[in-house]
Amino acid sequence: MTNKERYHLSQVAMLGCIICGNIPEIHHVRHGMGLGQRNSNFNVIPLCHVHHRTGGFGVAFHAGKKTWQENFGTELELLDKVNEKLRLAA
């Protein structure tokens, strides 16, 4: 990982969960990626553990992507929101 990637990830983490504001984990956007592939460290959104992994169907991304995106927005919509917040903070 490069210094630029580390810096970007730290700035994203400082935003808090994009949904609720709690302490986040970094979620790599999966849109357009194949199985077993991981997106760039610049295509990430901050999600707390509940909205990322542990919240159950419709609450956690990994428990039901389609329903999660209906509830909170698509990964690309949230990535745009993250990038806008980073631009405003710069």
N, C-alpha and C positions, 0 to 999 in steps of 0.2 A: 504494500500500500504506500502510495506517495504522500508527501507532506501536504500537498494540495487536497488530496482525498481525505486525509485525517482532519484537516481544518474544516472542510465542508461537512463531514459527518458530525463534528463537534458543534458546528453552527446549527445544523438541523436538530440535534438533540436538545440544544438550548431552547428551542421553540416549545418543547413539550408536546404531548400527544396532540395531533392535529384535530382530533375529535373532542377530547375532554380536557386537555391541558396537563394531565398527570405526567409523571416521569416516563419517558418513552424508551422503547426499544427501536432499533432501526429496521424498517421493512423495505426490502428491495422490491421495486415495482416489477411485477411479473408480466405485464402487458407486452405481448409480442415475443415472449421468450419461450423456448422449447422446454421440455422436461429436463431437469437436471442442469439447466443453465441459470446463471445468476446475472442480473443486470449490473450496470456500472454503479460504482459507489456515489455517483452524482444523480442517480435516478432512485432516490429513496424518500420515504415519508416516515415521520416519527409517529409511532403508535404505542400506547401503553400496553402492558401485557394482556389486559382484558380485551382491548380492541384488536390486538394482534393475534393472540394464541388461546387465551384461557376463558373468554367470555361466553363460550357456547354459540349455538347456531343463531345467526343474525346479529350477534354482537362481536364475535371474534372473526377476523378475516379468514383465518385458516379453518374455521368451522363451517363455513358456507359462503363462498366468495360472492355468488350471485345475489343472495339476500342481503349480505353485508353492503354491497355496492348500491343496492336499492335503498338501503337505510341511510348511508353516509356519503355516497358519491363514488365515482369510479376512481381507480388508482391514478389515472391521468388527470382527472379533475383535482384530486387532492395534491398531486405533484405540482400542478400549476399554482395552487394555493400556497404550498410550501415555498416555491420559488419566488412568489410575489412577496411573501413575508420576509424572505431573506433579502430581497432587493430593497424593501422599505427599511430594514434594519441596518443596511450598509451605509 
